[in-house]
Amino acid sequence: MNRRGARPCAPTPVRGTKMNFSDQEHFPPRRKTRSVKVGRLQIGGEAPIVVQSMTKTDTRDVERTVEQARQMEAAGCEIVRLAVPDIEAAKALAEIRRRLPDSILVSDIHFQYRFALMALDAGFDKLRINPGNIGDAEKVRTVVRRAQEQKVPIRIGVNAGSLERRLLEKYGFPTPEAMVESAENHIRILEDLGFTDTIVSLKSSNVKLTVAAYRLFSKQFDYPVHLGVTEAGTEFTGTVKSCVGMGMLLAEGIGDTIRVSLATDSVEEVRVAYELLKSLELRSRGPVVIACPTCGRLEVDLFKIAAEIENATAHIKMPVSLAVMGCAVNGPGEAREADLGVAAGRGNGMIYREGKAIRRVSEAEIVPALLEEIERFVHDKTAGVASTAPALEPEPVPQNPLNVLP
């Protein structure tokens, strides 16, 4: 098998998030994988890490499924996966494809090779199957040949909760070695048929098992990997587990596409995925909100201000860093480093744009004033206008608490 090489990362940081050191001194480069085309996107190779999620509607309900897919895409989802549990769901795929002609759609199929053929007939862009569980050799050959003819890739999805009995008997319980061996068995079936447009996932609800399996696989194969911590949990616990597990791997240069799995709306999965990638400077989309955690120095209602700013800017797709700070210690510095920000004090706030203090407003005016400046900033950048508000003269000097000690 081909071993994976390495290539340098190419992050696109925005103002206020850029590192002041060379990341390549402290982080390994992103691992080199072969490139697989999924619809109009590339996964692996030099392509950006792709964000995907899964509909949670009954696929047989075409109206609700299409509506949810559109909501996911509006949030930034680049690949939409649908479960195909029965023949009625399989029959609905053609109409879903017709209503979503520009979407990149994946059918998630187990056991029934006929459903895979129906997904291919419907024009789906990728199959999520395990070739070892969709029937005998002839059925597998039929699906693989059709996928080859239509240039449709296949994702092998290994899950610790559904490993083959033979592997459980061999290893005693799910282990990284068992998961990688399962993936290798499925890969061999496809390679024996001359099929290599393959993406692989190795998921578990256990973070350490997930990380170890992906690490082991990545040492042995150059197929692109789909990262995820499966059955991660509710919105809160699942977000933590997903970000810890995938964050470790992404920081090590492992991962070509990701799906955050949460027991909540798919749109939230997409939002978390982008925040994870943005935190590692692997993708740029929408605002990055830098907010003070608050302490006893706080003299404004920063929780309310930060929440209102985040909610009101959720529609913005352009990368922009926003600092919402609550005191004079770190506030001016953080606000100055961001594209836009506010450093709040006793009942008022100083608005900053691109390093300059431009407006002092009352606490009640902070949110509308900052939103006004954000909209102006986005408009100017979109239009290519290099306009900035005049800086206040002289610029306010942050108060140093040590100066007021007796």
PyMOL commands that set and color helices and strands:
alter all, ss='L'
color gray80, all
select helices_A, chain A and resi 23-26+62-74+87-99+113-122+131-133+137-150+160-162+165-171+176-192+207-220+235-251+266-279+302-312+331-337+363-383+401-404
alter helices_A, ss='H'
color red, helices_A
select strands_A, chain A and resi 5-7+30-32+36-38+41-43+50-54+79-83+105-108+126-128+154-159+198-203+226-227+257-258+287-291+320-325+340-344+348-353+356-362
alter strands_A, ss='S'
color yellow, strands_A
deselect
rebuild
show_as cartoon
